[in-house]
């Protein structure tokens, strides 16, 4: 459980670019999350995704890959950029054992979270 007061279930980590998410169903299918947790991640997309639509993805950690993960957009916010982009929050859908493995990899790769 996350010790902060923001009611998150999982520790959130800032991503300095060492973790990527590959999702072939999304435009620019290799994403660099701005932040990530065992529960989800935030990334910027060039197009607004369909809300709630699940898709397969893989999470890359310095040449290692966590596969058989599913994600779905749960919130979208337009960015004031030219051309326009969308900040998107994704929920990760996976078995709890795999979620625990992801949490360990995040901690090992990124250290302390928030």
N, C-alpha and C positions, 0 to 999 in steps of 0.2 A: 504494500500500500504506500502511496506517495505521502510523505510526511507534511507536505505543504498544505495550506488552507484552501487551495483552489478546487478541491473535491475530485481531483483526477485519481483514477484507479491505478495508474502506472507512472513511474518516474519518467519525465520528459527530458530529452537530451538535445542540446543544440548540435547541429551537424556541420562540422567544418568542411564538408565535402568528401569525407572518406567513405560515406555510405550512399549507395544509389539504389533506386527501385526501378526495375524493368517491368513495364506493363505494355505489352504489344497492342492492347486495345485503346491506348491513349495517344493523342498526338505528341510527338517527341518522346517516344516510348521509354526512354531512359531518363528518369527524373532524379534530381538531387533534392531530397527533402530539406526544408529549412530547419525543421525539428522533427523528432521521431520518438516514439515510445513503443512499448510492447502492445499498446492498444491502438496506435495509429500514427499518422504523420501528416505534415502540412507541406504542400508543394505548390508551385506556380505553373499554370497551364496557359497555353495560347488560346484555347477554346473552353467554353463552359461545358463541363461534363454533365451527363444525365444523372440526376440525383438518385441514390439508392441502388444503381445498377452495379452488381458485383462483377469483378473481373479477376483473372489470374495474374499474379505477379511474383517476382523473385526479388529478394533483398540481397544486395552484394555488400560484403564486408572485406575490403582489402583482398580481393581475389578469391574469397570464399563466398558461397551462395546458399541462402536459405530459400528452398523452393516449396511448392505446394501451399502457397499463401494466397488468400483472396482478400481483396480490398473493395471498399465502396465509398463513394463520396457522401459525406454527411452534412457538409456546409460549404457554401461558396460565397466569396466576396469579390466584387470587381475591384481591380487596381486601376488607378488613374495613370495609365501609361499610354504611350503611343508607339506601336499599336496596343490596343487593350489586352490585358491579361487577367487571369482569375486566380486568386488565392483560394486553395481548396483544402479542406480537411478531410482526410480519409480514415475510415475505421478499418482496422485489420481484422479479418475473420479467419480464425484458426483454432485448432484444438489447444486446450490449456497447456499440455506438455510442450507443444511447439512454442507457445507464447512464453513459457518459462525459459526455453532455450534462447529465444530472441532477447529476452531481458538480460540474460547472462552475456550474450555477445555484445549487446549495446554497452553494458557496464564495462566489459573488457576493452572495447574499442574506444569508448568516449569518456570513461571515468565517471565522476560524479555528475548527477543530473539535477534537475530542479523539480 
